Structure formats: C-alpha cells, structure tokens
Amino acid sequence: MVAALLGLALTSQPLTSSSDSSASSQRPVATPLDQFASSDTCRACHPGEYESWHRSFHRTMTQVASPGSIVAPFSGRVENVHGRPMDLERRGSQFWATFDNPDARDRARITRQVVMVTGSHQQQQFWYATGRDRLLGKLPGVYLIGPGQWIPRQAAFLRPPDTGDGSDTGAWNAICIGCHTTAGRPRLDVPFGSTPPLTMRADSQVVEFGIACEACHGPGGSHVRANQAPWRRYLLHLFGEPDQTIVTPNRLPAKLGSQVCGQCHSIWEFYGVNDERVANVRGLPYRPGDELRTTRFVAQPSVDTDSQTLREILDDDPRFVQDSFWSDGMVRVSGREYSSLIDSPCFRMAREEVRTIDCMSCHQLHPKDAAVTSLAAWADTHQLAPNMDGNEACLQCHAKFRNDLERHTNHRSVSANLCYNCHMPYTTYGLLRALRSHQISSPNASSSMSTGRPNACNLCHLDKTLMWSAEQLKRLYGVVPPADFGQDADVSAAVLWLLRGDAGQRALVAWALGWKPAMEASGTEWLPPLLASTLDDPYDAVRLIAARSLQQQPGFSETTVDVSHAKAGKAAFEHAMERWRGLPHSGLDPGTASRVLFDRAGAPRFDEFARLKREHNNRPVALRE
C-alpha cells in the first residue's frame, strides 16, 4: 500500500538543471542531460551529504580553471621542464602559460590559456585550450601540492626515459572524461589516436565536472520529481522504507554496491568498437545498480585465460595486461582498487544472502554527524569509515584474532601488528608513491620469486634476505618456500629490487626506504648511501621518490637534491654522500653489513652497488596509473 501511495507522488513537472552558461567555447562544457538533476538539486533535502561530498576530493577531481581551483603558483618561469622553460602568468582571474608546442615538429613556443585543472589532493595537472572547438592539451609541467614543487609532466608518471615528452592533446576529451566527470560525453569527430591530435575536433560535454552525486546514486530526475510532494517524504520516514527512485550504494547487494566504485576504480575496456562509438556520443551506459560487466569488459587476468575479448584487446594493445598487473594477475597500479578487491578471497565468498566484504566495509560515501574538521580528515584518508584505519577493519569479520593478535603476528610493535601491513602491503604504484594493495593476501616468498612483486616481510624488514622471509613464513605459518632463491641470495631483497629490479620494483622499494615503520624495523644507518646511489636512475619518477625518501632519513630533512634529469644524479649523489659522511655513525653488525653490501668498517661497497645496477631489468615499464 505504501508503495502504491508513493507512486502517486510521481509528477511530470519539468526538471531544472544548472548549465555552464559562462563556459568558454574553447573547453568542455557542463550541460543538462535527460534524467540528471545535478548536485545543486540535492542540496536542499540532503545538506549534510552535500557538505561531505563538497569537501571530498571526488568533487574537485576536475574543475574549471579559476583562482579558487588552482593551488599552484602561476607567475614567473618554471625551469627545466625537460630542459626547456615554461612561463606562467595570471591575467586577472585567467591563467596563461607559454611553452614548447608538443604538437609541432619544431616545438615552437606557444601561449595558451589554461581552462581546466585535474586534481586537488596530491598534484594538479593543467589543460589548455587548443583553439579547436573544445579540444584540450596538457601543460608540460605538473604541480606537486605537498612539497610545493613543479616537475616535468613526464616525471609525474612511471614512464621509460626514451619515450620523450609527447603530446597528450585530446586525452582528457577521450579518456579522462569517463571517470573524472559525471555523465561525460567525449563527442570526438574521429576515434582518439586515429589522426594527429590537432586534426581532431571535440564537442565534449558533461553533466558536472568532477565526480558528483549522480555518479554514485544514479540519475536523480525521477527522485527529485517524486519528492516534490512533502507527504511522500513523510511516508518514507514513517514506514522506514527505502526510496526506490534513487540508488543508495550501501543498500545494494555487496557485489553490485562495489561495482558503483568499480565503474571508475577498475581496469576495463570496451567490448568492441560499437560500444566505444556509442559511449563517445552518449557517454558510458553504466548506471549505479546495473551489472557492470554487461556494459564493459572488466579485466581479471587470473580468470580470463580463455577470454576471447581479452585476446582481441591484446592483439590491439599487447601491453594492456603487463602495464597494469603483476604476472600472477595482481593489480600493480593505483586507482584500480575494485579490480584488486574482486580477486580477494573475502570478496569472492560473497553471496547475496551473506554480505562479507565490499568497498563499503571500510569506506563510506558520507560520514554521519561529521564536523568540518573531521570532514577534512575523512577526505584526506580516502573516505574511510570510523576506526577503519586500523585493525577494526579486519576484526569486524576476523574477531577470533581480537585478543590474540600478537600470537598470530609473532610481532610486538604496533605497526607490525597492523593487519594491513601484512595482508594489504604497499605493492601498487601511483602518484609517485607506493599504495596498499586492495587484494587481500598473505606474504609469500615464492610469489616474489615468480612475479618480482615485493612481499610484506621484505618491505618492512628491508635489511633481510628473501631466504630469511621464506624461513620465517615456513616456521610460523607453514608456507612452502621457493626451491631456488637465485643469484645473490645472501643479499637483502630490498637492495636487490632497488638496484637490479625493473622500474616498478625500484619505485616501490625507493618509497619503502622512507617508510617510517620500515626504517624502525631495519635501522637507518645504511639507507642514505643506498638512496643516494639511486639518484641517477634513468626513470624520472624513481629519482623523485628516492630523493623524497632520502629527506626522511635522520640528518637529511633539509637536504635538497636536483633530480630534474638523470645527469644531475652524480652531483646529487656526491652532495648526499658528503652529508652522510659528516653525520655520526653507530655502525652495523657484521650480518647486516654483509646483507646490505657494506664492509666491516661500515663503508658502502659501491662496487657491488654498481654491479647490481649494471644488471638492471631494462624491460620498459609504463604503468597505467
């Protein structure tokens, strides 16, 4: 009866929606779309939810360039953007840049207006008007918000040094628009990448810039129209029934609820050219509450071995898997947490009648009764629910360990007894840092041998060998060790990954060398020389991460190093070593010294460092962050 009464409240009144009336014709524009109401319409009835969303980094993922959205200093000259300067200028409320044209062979200098910005938490990237309808290009410089530093665009991503600083013109219109806006439609005149960038045209449109309410709750037009009747809202409240005119992700079955996040936080591709053409004009067809895989191919290499779709994708893009996954199918790039979750045993066991784990087990869309200050903390910690930044996240299901955690972990320190550090270690990469894997797993030395992925034990015990970790895991948990530990088995696994590994391994370990729990577990006496020897790495991102970790070492907090290009590495190395030699040293025990390639006198064995670096895994790594 209640449902019938509620149905009477549906009206055919026209839906109002704000439009981007002040938009330049030189950039994508926000326009109304059928059944979408916009976040402004949500505010009147849901002020608390609106406020928390407004404080989130989802909202500010993509913004129109303005004094309120750009945090980077925009005046003067930024040097060494791949050896060339970028001149920045603010003209009133407008932002302009002069730089080398990435789409011209002669790289002639051009001056363009910055019209949009991506990011507001870790870094900001800037998009300029190309003058071809709403087609955007990207500035050659990226601004790192924390350290307040401009870096070359190439350095912001893990990319091979020989790929150059090519054009990203049209990338926002074709790719970023799908997840960095709400209901984005690329509206390109030709498939992206099929012609030179500046021969393309774009009439890109969105309902809203950034990830807004309807990205997670679905189009709200029917909901708004239905709830214009006050008595309908009263009946819903009185009977405690959910409103069927809108999607609430945490009320969906576990798998469908997680797919709301997975529409963006996954590694996916179109099923075919026709699907891509439709999305170009109408936008991605997925709506919250739908089955995600009906509208796109969500890659899961661990189970896709016989997938015709995956074979077709690999025929067109051979690096699709290897630049996103470790060789056993575990995700290695950031922002793809759903793809990690669906391979976790805790998630695979979920059934409609048994809600085990999903995204909402640890995260929340909107905190309840949150003060403005706690909203900032909630946003900064990836929208975690209360107490989910500690063991409570796991103990809500694994209650048997609540009073017996130390015996289970065989560790006493607080950080070592944090479930995440062993079962969600820092093995994914993105935004110039290591991030926690969202595939819940247990440490395994054999996996490290077969995939190259660092394990939790050696990411914390940086001074220990892989053989040591294998022995501990076998003794304590019965984990079968590898049959062979390979060359240099008596050397610290972290040292081997940093000096001999591929660029992805080197980036993860360079970050771990500055991670406080790891430094506490492994000591810091030997870390600065090792990090200093990495400052000439051929990959810009690895050098940047190594320099940051060096600054975390005792006595190095005020040290600045020039890592703008690999050739600066020698001077940076000498500067760091001069500083290290001037500090007091407590010495290393003989066993640790041998494992981390120091001699008995406490001096680094640079000849051995050099030998391992000559054995670099030189496979080109271009992770798809």
C-alpha positions as CSV (number, residue, x, y, z in Angstrom):
1,M,0.0,0.0,0.0
2,V,2.8,2.4,0.9
3,A,4.5,1.7,-2.5
4,A,1.2,2.5,-4.2
5,L,0.8,5.7,-2.3
6,L,4.3,6.7,-3.1
7,G,3.8,6.1,-6.8
8,L,1.0,8.7,-6.8
9,A,3.6,11.3,-5.9
10,L,5.4,11.0,-9.3
11,T,4.8,14.0,-11.3
12,S,5.7,15.1,-14.8
13,Q,6.9,18.5,-13.8
14,P,9.9,19.7,-15.8
15,L,13.4,19.0,-14.3
16,T,15.6,22.0,-13.8
17,S,19.3,21.8,-14.1
18,S,22.1,24.3,-13.9
19,S,24.1,24.8,-17.1
20,D,27.6,26.0,-17.7
21,S,26.3,29.3,-19.1
22,S,29.6,31.1,-18.6
23,A,31.7,28.4,-20.3
24,S,34.2,29.3,-22.9
25,S,33.7,27.7,-26.3
26,Q,37.3,26.6,-26.0
27,R,36.8,23.9,-23.4
28,P,34.3,21.1,-22.4
29,V,31.0,22.4,-21.1
30,A,28.5,21.3,-18.4
31,T,25.0,20.9,-19.9
32,P,21.8,19.3,-18.7
33,L,21.0,15.7,-19.7
34,D,17.8,13.6,-19.6
35,Q,17.0,12.3,-16.1
36,F,20.0,14.0,-14.4
37,A,19.3,16.7,-11.8
38,S,22.8,17.9,-10.8
39,S,24.2,18.1,-7.3
40,D,22.7,21.6,-6.7
41,T,19.3,20.0,-6.7
42,C,20.3,17.5,-3.9
43,R,21.5,20.2,-1.5
44,A,18.1,21.3,-0.3
45,C,17.0,17.9,1.1
46,H,20.4,16.4,1.8
47,P,22.5,19.3,3.2
48,G,24.8,17.0,5.3
49,E,25.5,14.7,2.4
50,Y,26.0,17.6,0.1
51,E,28.5,19.2,2.5
52,S,30.6,16.0,2.9
53,W,30.6,15.5,-0.9
54,H,31.6,19.1,-1.4
55,R,34.6,18.6,0.9
56,S,35.7,15.4,-0.9
57,F,38.4,15.1,-3.5
58,H,35.9,13.4,-5.7
59,R,34.2,16.8,-6.3
60,T,37.4,18.5,-7.2
61,M,38.8,15.8,-9.5
62,T,38.2,18.1,-12.5
63,Q,37.4,21.8,-12.2
64,V,37.2,24.8,-14.4
65,A,40.4,26.8,-14.0
66,S,39.8,29.7,-11.6
67,P,41.6,31.4,-8.6
68,G,39.6,29.0,-6.4
69,S,40.6,25.8,-8.1
70,I,44.2,26.3,-8.9
71,V,46.6,26.0,-5.9
72,A,49.8,26.2,-7.9
73,P,51.7,29.5,-8.1
74,F,51.1,30.9,-11.5
75,S,53.7,33.6,-12.1
76,G,57.2,33.7,-13.4
77,R,59.3,31.0,-15.1
78,V,59.4,27.2,-14.3
79,E,62.8,26.0,-15.3
80,N,63.9,22.5,-16.5
81,V,60.6,21.3,-17.9
82,H,62.6,18.7,-19.7
83,G,65.3,21.2,-20.3
84,R,63.0,23.9,-21.5
85,P,61.3,26.7,-19.6
86,M,57.5,27.2,-19.0
87,D,56.4,30.8,-18.4
88,L,53.4,31.2,-16.2
89,E,51.2,34.3,-16.0
90,R,47.9,35.2,-14.3
91,R,45.7,37.8,-16.0
92,G,43.0,38.7,-13.5
93,S,41.1,35.5,-13.0
94,Q,42.6,33.8,-16.0
95,F,45.8,31.7,-16.2
96,W,48.1,31.5,-19.1
97,A,51.3,29.6,-20.0
98,T,54.0,29.9,-22.7
99,F,55.8,26.7,-23.6
100,D,57.0,24.5,-26.4
101,N,54.2,23.3,-28.6
102,P,54.0,19.5,-28.1
103,D,52.1,19.0,-31.4
104,A,54.6,20.8,-33.7
105,R,57.7,19.3,-35.0
106,D,59.7,22.4,-34.4
107,R,58.4,22.8,-30.9
108,A,57.8,26.5,-31.5
109,R,56.8,28.5,-28.4
110,I,53.1,29.0,-28.0
111,T,51.0,30.9,-25.4
112,R,47.7,29.3,-24.3
113,Q,45.0,29.8,-21.7
114,V,44.7,27.2,-19.0
115,V,41.0,26.4,-18.9
116,M,40.7,23.2,-16.7
117,V,42.6,21.5,-13.9
118,T,42.7,17.9,-12.7
119,G,43.4,17.0,-9.1
120,S,43.5,18.8,-5.8
121,H,44.9,16.4,-3.3
122,Q,48.4,15.1,-4.4
123,Q,49.0,17.0,-7.6
124,Q,47.5,19.2,-10.2
125,Q,47.6,18.8,-13.9
126,F,46.6,21.7,-16.3
127,W,44.7,21.6,-19.5
128,Y,44.8,24.4,-22.0
129,A,42.5,25.5,-24.9
130,T,44.0,24.3,-28.2
131,G,41.6,26.6,-30.2
132,R,40.0,23.6,-32.0
133,D,36.5,23.6,-30.5
134,R,36.6,22.0,-27.0
135,L,39.8,20.0,-27.6
136,L,42.3,20.3,-24.7
137,G,46.0,20.0,-24.5
138,K,48.1,19.4,-21.4
139,L,50.8,21.7,-19.9
140,P,54.3,20.2,-19.8
141,G,54.5,20.9,-16.1
142,V,52.7,19.2,-13.2
143,Y,52.5,20.8,-9.7
144,L,53.0,18.6,-6.6
145,I,50.9,20.0,-3.9
146,G,52.6,18.6,-0.8
147,P,56.2,19.7,-1.5
148,G,55.0,22.8,-3.5
149,Q,57.1,21.7,-6.5
150,W,56.7,21.9,-10.3
151,I,58.0,18.9,-12.1
152,P,58.0,17.8,-15.8
153,R,54.8,16.1,-16.9
154,Q,56.9,13.1,-17.8
155,A,58.2,12.8,-14.3
156,A,54.7,12.6,-12.8
157,F,54.2,9.1,-14.2
158,L,56.4,6.0,-14.3
159,R,57.4,6.1,-18.0
160,P,60.5,4.9,-19.9
161,P,63.0,7.8,-20.4
162,D,63.2,7.2,-24.1
163,T,59.5,7.9,-24.7
164,G,60.1,11.6,-24.6
165,D,57.6,14.3,-23.7
166,G,54.9,13.6,-26.3
167,S,51.5,15.1,-26.8
168,D,48.6,14.4,-24.5
169,T,46.3,16.6,-26.7
170,G,42.8,15.2,-26.7
171,A,43.5,12.7,-23.8
172,W,41.2,14.5,-21.4
173,N,38.4,14.6,-24.0
174,A,38.7,10.9,-24.9
175,I,39.8,9.2,-21.7
176,C,39.8,11.3,-18.5
177,I,36.2,12.5,-19.1
178,G,34.9,9.0,-18.5
179,C,35.9,8.9,-14.8
180,H,36.8,12.4,-13.8
181,T,33.4,13.9,-14.6
182,T,29.7,12.9,-14.1
183,A,28.0,11.7,-17.3
184,G,30.8,12.8,-19.6
185,R,30.3,12.5,-23.4
186,P,33.6,12.8,-25.5
187,R,31.8,13.7,-28.8
188,L,35.0,13.4,-30.8
189,D,34.8,13.6,-34.6
190,V,37.3,10.7,-35.1
191,P,38.5,7.9,-32.8
192,F,41.2,9.1,-30.4
193,G,44.6,8.3,-31.7
194,S,43.5,7.7,-35.3
195,T,44.7,11.0,-36.6
196,P,47.3,13.7,-35.5
197,P,45.9,15.4,-32.3
198,L,45.4,18.8,-33.9
199,T,43.3,17.4,-36.7
200,M,40.7,16.3,-34.2
201,R,37.6,18.2,-33.2
202,A,35.7,17.8,-30.0
203,D,32.4,19.0,-28.6
204,S,32.9,17.3,-25.2
205,Q,30.1,17.7,-22.7
206,V,29.4,16.6,-19.1
207,V,26.6,16.9,-16.6
208,E,29.1,18.1,-14.0
209,F,32.8,18.4,-13.7
210,G,34.2,16.1,-11.0
211,I,32.5,13.1,-9.5
212,A,29.2,14.4,-8.3
213,C,26.2,12.9,-6.5
214,E,24.7,11.2,-9.6
215,A,27.9,9.4,-10.4
216,C,27.3,7.1,-7.4
217,H,23.5,7.4,-6.9
218,G,22.4,7.4,-10.5
219,P,20.3,10.0,-12.3
220,G,18.2,11.9,-9.8
221,G,15.5,13.3,-12.1
222,S,12.7,10.9,-11.0
223,H,13.8,11.1,-7.4
224,V,13.5,14.9,-7.4
225,R,10.1,14.9,-9.1
226,A,8.7,12.3,-6.8
227,N,9.8,14.0,-3.6
228,Q,8.4,17.4,-4.5
229,A,5.4,16.1,-2.5
230,P,6.2,16.6,1.2
231,W,3.7,13.9,2.3
232,R,5.7,11.3,0.2
233,R,8.9,12.1,2.2
234,Y,6.9,11.8,5.4
235,L,5.5,8.4,4.5
236,L,9.0,7.1,3.6
237,H,10.3,8.3,7.0
238,L,7.3,7.0,8.9
239,F,7.5,3.5,7.5
240,G,11.3,3.3,7.2
241,E,11.2,2.2,3.6
242,P,14.0,2.9,1.2
243,D,13.2,5.3,-1.6
244,Q,13.1,3.3,-4.8
245,T,13.5,6.3,-7.0
246,I,17.3,6.6,-6.2
247,V,20.2,4.2,-5.7
248,T,21.9,4.0,-2.4
249,P,25.1,2.0,-2.9
250,N,25.5,0.6,0.6
251,R,21.9,-0.8,0.4
252,L,22.7,-2.7,-2.8
253,P,23.9,-6.4,-2.7
254,A,27.7,-6.4,-1.9
255,K,28.8,-7.1,-5.4
256,L,26.5,-4.5,-7.1
257,G,27.4,-1.9,-4.4
258,S,31.1,-2.4,-5.1
259,Q,30.6,-2.0,-8.8
260,V,29.4,1.5,-8.2
261,C,33.0,2.2,-7.2
262,G,34.3,-0.2,-9.8
263,Q,32.9,1.9,-12.7
264,C,36.0,4.1,-12.2
265,H,38.2,2.1,-9.9
266,S,38.8,-0.8,-12.2
267,I,40.9,-1.9,-15.2
268,W,38.5,-2.2,-18.1
269,E,38.0,-1.9,-21.8
270,F,35.1,-1.7,-24.3
271,Y,33.8,-5.0,-25.6
272,G,34.0,-3.7,-29.1
273,V,34.3,-0.7,-31.4
274,N,30.5,-0.2,-31.5
275,D,30.3,0.2,-27.7
276,E,33.1,2.7,-27.9
277,R,31.2,4.7,-30.6
278,V,28.1,4.8,-28.5
279,A,30.0,5.9,-25.4
280,N,31.6,8.7,-27.5
281,V,28.2,10.2,-28.3
282,R,26.0,9.2,-25.3
283,G,28.6,8.6,-22.6
284,L,29.3,5.4,-20.7
285,P,26.0,3.5,-20.3
286,Y,26.6,2.1,-16.9
287,R,24.3,3.4,-14.1
288,P,24.6,2.6,-10.4
289,G,22.7,-0.6,-9.6
290,D,23.4,-2.2,-13.0
291,E,25.7,-5.2,-13.5
292,L,29.0,-3.5,-14.5
293,R,30.2,-6.3,-16.9
294,T,27.1,-6.0,-19.1
295,T,28.4,-2.7,-20.4
296,R,32.2,-3.2,-20.3
297,F,35.0,-5.8,-20.0
298,V,36.5,-5.7,-16.5
299,A,39.9,-7.3,-16.9
300,Q,40.7,-10.1,-14.4
301,P,43.7,-12.0,-15.8
302,S,43.6,-14.6,-13.1
303,V,40.3,-15.9,-14.5
304,D,40.4,-14.5,-18.1
305,T,42.8,-17.0,-19.6
306,D,40.3,-18.2,-22.2
307,S,38.6,-14.8,-22.8
308,Q,38.2,-14.0,-26.5
309,T,37.7,-10.4,-25.5
310,L,41.0,-10.2,-23.7
311,R,42.7,-11.9,-26.7
312,E,41.3,-9.2,-29.0
313,I,42.3,-6.4,-26.7
314,L,45.9,-7.8,-26.5
315,D,46.0,-8.1,-30.3
316,D,45.4,-4.4,-30.5
317,D,47.3,-3.4,-27.3
318,P,49.9,-6.0,-26.3
319,R,50.9,-4.2,-23.1
320,F,47.3,-3.9,-21.8
321,V,47.9,-6.6,-19.1
322,Q,51.6,-6.2,-18.2
323,D,51.3,-2.4,-17.6
324,S,48.5,-2.8,-15.1
325,F,49.0,-6.3,-13.4
326,W,51.8,-8.3,-12.0
327,S,52.4,-11.6,-13.8
328,D,50.1,-13.5,-11.5
329,G,47.2,-11.1,-12.1
330,M,47.5,-8.9,-9.0
331,V,47.0,-5.3,-9.8
332,R,50.1,-3.1,-9.6
333,V,48.6,0.4,-10.4
334,S,46.7,2.9,-8.3
335,G,43.1,3.8,-8.6
336,R,42.0,0.3,-9.6
337,E,41.0,-1.0,-6.2
338,Y,37.9,-2.7,-7.4
339,S,40.0,-4.9,-9.7
340,S,42.1,-5.9,-6.7
341,L,39.0,-6.5,-4.5
342,I,37.3,-8.9,-6.8
343,D,40.4,-11.2,-6.7
344,S,40.3,-11.3,-2.9
345,P,39.0,-14.5,-1.2
346,C,37.0,-12.4,1.2
347,F,35.1,-10.9,-1.7
348,R,34.8,-14.0,-3.9
349,M,33.0,-15.7,-1.0
350,A,30.3,-13.1,-1.0
351,R,26.8,-14.2,-1.8
352,E,23.5,-12.3,-2.0
353,E,22.4,-13.7,1.4
354,V,25.9,-13.4,3.0
355,R,27.4,-10.0,3.0
356,T,31.1,-10.5,3.5
357,I,33.4,-7.7,2.3
358,D,32.9,-4.9,-0.2
359,C,34.1,-1.3,-0.7
360,M,31.6,-0.1,2.0
361,S,33.1,-2.5,4.6
362,C,35.9,0.1,5.1
363,H,34.9,3.2,3.2
364,Q,31.9,5.5,3.4
365,L,30.3,7.9,1.0
366,H,29.2,10.3,3.7
367,P,30.3,10.4,7.3
368,K,27.5,10.9,9.9
369,D,27.4,14.0,12.1
370,A,30.9,15.0,11.0
371,A,32.3,18.4,11.9
372,V,34.0,20.4,9.3
373,T,37.5,19.5,10.7
374,S,36.7,15.8,10.7
375,L,35.4,16.1,7.1
376,A,38.8,17.2,6.1
377,A,40.4,14.2,7.8
378,W,37.8,11.9,6.2
379,A,38.6,13.2,2.8
380,D,42.4,13.0,3.4
381,T,42.2,9.4,4.4
382,H,40.4,8.2,1.3
383,Q,36.9,8.4,2.9
384,L,37.5,5.7,5.4
385,A,34.7,4.9,7.9
386,P,35.4,5.4,11.6
387,N,38.0,3.1,13.0
388,M,38.7,1.6,9.6
389,D,42.3,3.0,9.5
390,G,43.3,0.2,12.0
391,N,42.7,-3.4,12.7
392,E,39.0,-3.0,13.3
393,A,38.5,-3.1,9.5
394,C,39.6,-6.8,9.6
395,L,38.4,-7.7,13.1
396,Q,34.8,-7.0,12.1
397,C,35.0,-10.3,10.3
398,H,38.1,-12.0,11.9
399,A,37.0,-11.5,15.5
400,K,39.0,-14.5,16.7
401,F,42.2,-12.5,16.5
402,R,40.9,-9.6,18.6
403,N,42.6,-10.8,21.8
404,D,45.2,-13.0,20.3
405,L,46.8,-10.7,17.6
406,E,50.3,-10.8,18.9
407,R,50.5,-14.5,18.9
408,H,49.1,-14.6,15.3
409,T,51.6,-12.0,14.0
410,N,54.6,-13.0,16.2
411,H,55.4,-9.3,16.4
412,R,55.1,-6.9,19.3
413,S,55.3,-3.4,17.7
414,V,52.1,-1.5,16.9
415,S,52.9,-1.1,13.2
416,A,53.8,-4.8,12.8
417,N,50.5,-5.8,14.4
418,L,48.6,-3.7,11.9
419,C,46.8,-6.3,9.7
420,Y,47.1,-4.1,6.6
421,N,50.9,-4.2,6.7
422,C,50.9,-7.9,6.1
423,H,47.7,-8.6,4.2
424,M,47.4,-5.3,2.1
425,P,51.1,-4.3,1.6
426,Y,52.4,-1.5,-0.4
427,T,52.7,-3.2,-3.8
428,T,50.7,-0.9,-6.0
429,Y,52.1,2.2,-7.5
430,G,50.7,5.6,-8.5
431,L,51.1,9.4,-8.0
432,L,54.8,9.0,-7.2
433,R,54.3,6.7,-4.2
434,A,53.5,3.1,-3.1
435,L,50.0,2.4,-2.2
436,R,48.3,-0.5,-0.4
437,S,47.2,-3.5,-2.5
438,H,43.4,-4.0,-2.2
439,Q,43.8,-7.6,-3.0
440,I,43.8,-9.2,0.4
441,S,46.6,-11.8,0.5
442,S,49.3,-13.3,2.7
443,P,53.0,-12.9,2.4
444,N,54.7,-15.5,0.2
445,A,58.3,-15.6,-0.8
446,S,57.5,-17.8,-3.8
447,S,55.3,-15.2,-5.3
448,S,58.1,-12.7,-5.0
449,M,60.4,-15.0,-6.9
450,S,57.9,-15.8,-9.7
451,T,56.4,-12.3,-10.1
452,G,59.0,-9.9,-8.8
453,R,56.4,-8.3,-6.5
454,P,57.9,-7.3,-3.2
455,N,56.3,-9.1,-0.2
456,A,55.2,-7.6,3.0
457,C,58.0,-9.1,5.1
458,N,60.8,-7.6,3.0
459,L,59.0,-4.3,2.5
460,C,59.3,-3.8,6.3
461,H,62.5,-5.8,7.1
462,L,64.5,-4.0,4.4
463,D,67.8,-5.4,5.7
464,K,66.7,-9.1,5.4
465,T,67.1,-11.5,2.5
466,L,64.2,-13.2,0.7
467,M,65.5,-16.5,2.1
468,W,65.1,-15.2,5.7
469,S,61.5,-14.2,5.0
470,A,60.8,-17.6,3.5
471,E,62.3,-19.4,6.5
472,Q,60.1,-17.3,8.9
473,L,57.0,-17.9,6.9
474,K,57.6,-21.6,6.8
475,R,58.4,-21.8,10.6
476,L,55.5,-19.7,11.7
477,Y,52.7,-20.4,9.1
478,G,53.8,-23.4,7.1
479,V,54.2,-21.5,3.9
480,V,56.2,-23.5,1.3
481,P,59.4,-21.7,0.4
482,P,60.8,-21.4,-3.1
483,A,63.0,-24.2,-4.4
484,D,65.7,-21.7,-5.5
485,F,66.4,-18.1,-4.4
486,G,68.5,-17.2,-7.4
487,Q,71.7,-15.2,-7.7
488,D,72.9,-13.1,-4.7
489,A,70.5,-14.9,-2.3
490,D,72.6,-13.7,0.6
491,V,71.9,-10.0,-0.2
492,S,68.9,-8.1,1.2
493,A,65.9,-8.5,-1.0
494,A,65.1,-4.7,-0.9
495,V,68.7,-4.0,-2.0
496,L,68.3,-6.4,-5.0
497,W,64.9,-5.0,-6.0
498,L,66.2,-1.4,-5.8
499,L,69.4,-1.9,-7.7
500,R,68.6,-4.8,-10.0
501,G,64.8,-4.7,-10.4
502,D,62.6,-3.2,-13.1
503,A,61.5,0.4,-12.8
504,G,58.3,-0.6,-11.0
505,Q,60.2,-2.6,-8.3
506,R,62.7,0.2,-7.9
507,A,59.9,2.8,-7.4
508,L,58.2,0.7,-4.7
509,V,61.4,0.0,-2.8
510,A,62.6,3.5,-3.1
511,W,59.4,4.6,-1.4
512,A,59.7,1.8,1.3
513,L,63.2,3.1,2.2
514,G,61.5,6.3,3.5
515,W,58.5,4.5,5.2
516,K,58.7,5.1,9.0
517,P,57.7,1.5,10.1
518,A,60.3,0.0,7.8
519,M,63.0,2.4,9.0
520,E,62.2,1.5,12.6
521,A,62.4,-2.2,11.8
522,S,65.5,-2.1,9.7
523,G,67.6,0.8,11.0
524,T,68.6,3.9,9.0
525,E,72.4,3.8,9.2
526,W,72.8,2.2,5.8
527,L,69.9,3.8,3.9
528,P,71.3,7.1,2.8
529,P,74.1,5.7,0.6
530,L,71.7,3.3,-1.0
531,L,69.2,6.0,-1.8
532,A,72.0,8.3,-3.0
533,S,73.1,5.7,-5.4
534,T,69.6,5.7,-6.9
535,L,69.5,9.5,-7.7
536,D,70.8,8.8,-11.2
537,D,68.1,6.3,-12.1
538,P,67.0,6.7,-15.8
539,Y,63.4,7.0,-14.7
540,D,62.4,10.5,-13.5
541,A,59.8,9.1,-11.1
542,V,62.3,6.7,-9.4
543,R,64.7,9.6,-8.8
544,L,62.0,11.8,-7.3
545,I,60.8,9.1,-5.0
546,A,64.4,8.3,-3.9
547,A,65.0,11.9,-3.2
548,R,61.9,12.1,-1.0
549,S,62.9,9.0,0.9
550,L,66.4,10.5,1.4
551,Q,64.8,13.5,3.0
552,Q,63.1,11.2,5.6
553,Q,66.5,9.9,6.8
554,P,67.9,11.4,10.1
555,G,70.0,14.4,9.3
556,F,68.7,14.8,5.7
557,S,65.4,16.6,6.3
558,E,66.7,19.9,4.9
559,T,68.7,18.4,2.1
560,T,67.6,19.3,-1.4
561,V,68.7,17.4,-4.5
562,D,68.4,18.2,-8.1
563,V,66.7,15.2,-9.8
564,S,65.4,17.1,-12.8
565,H,67.4,14.8,-15.1
566,A,69.5,11.7,-14.8
567,K,72.8,13.6,-15.5
568,A,72.2,15.6,-12.3
569,G,72.4,12.3,-10.4
570,K,76.1,12.3,-10.0
571,A,76.2,15.8,-8.3
572,A,73.2,14.8,-6.2
573,F,74.9,11.6,-5.1
574,E,78.1,13.4,-4.1
575,H,76.2,16.0,-2.2
576,A,74.3,13.3,-0.3
577,M,77.4,11.3,0.5
578,E,79.2,14.4,1.7
579,R,76.3,15.0,4.1
580,W,76.3,11.3,5.2
581,R,80.0,11.2,6.0
582,G,79.6,14.3,8.2
583,L,77.0,12.6,10.4
584,P,77.8,10.4,13.4
585,H,77.5,6.6,12.7
586,S,76.8,3.9,15.2
587,G,78.0,1.1,12.9
588,L,76.3,-2.1,11.6
589,D,76.6,-5.6,12.9
590,P,78.5,-7.9,10.6
591,G,75.5,-9.8,9.4
592,T,73.5,-6.7,8.5
593,A,76.6,-5.1,6.8
594,S,77.1,-8.1,4.6
595,R,73.4,-8.3,3.5
596,V,73.2,-4.6,2.7
597,L,76.6,-4.5,0.9
598,F,78.6,-2.6,3.5
599,D,82.1,-3.7,4.5
600,R,83.2,-4.5,8.1
601,A,84.4,-0.9,8.5
602,G,80.9,0.4,7.9
603,A,81.5,1.8,4.4
604,P,79.2,1.1,1.5
605,R,80.5,-1.2,-1.2
606,F,79.8,0.9,-4.2
607,D,81.5,-1.5,-6.5
608,E,78.8,-4.0,-5.6
609,F,76.1,-1.3,-6.0
610,A,77.4,-0.6,-9.5
611,R,77.5,-4.3,-10.4
612,L,73.8,-4.8,-9.5
613,K,72.8,-1.6,-11.3
614,R,74.5,-2.9,-14.4
615,E,72.2,-5.9,-14.1
616,H,69.1,-3.7,-14.2
617,N,66.0,-5.3,-15.6
618,N,65.7,-2.9,-18.5
619,R,62.2,-4.0,-19.6
620,P,60.4,-0.8,-20.5
621,V,57.8,-0.1,-17.7
622,A,54.9,2.3,-18.4
623,L,52.4,1.7,-15.7
624,R,48.9,2.8,-16.4
625,E,48.1,4.8,-13.3
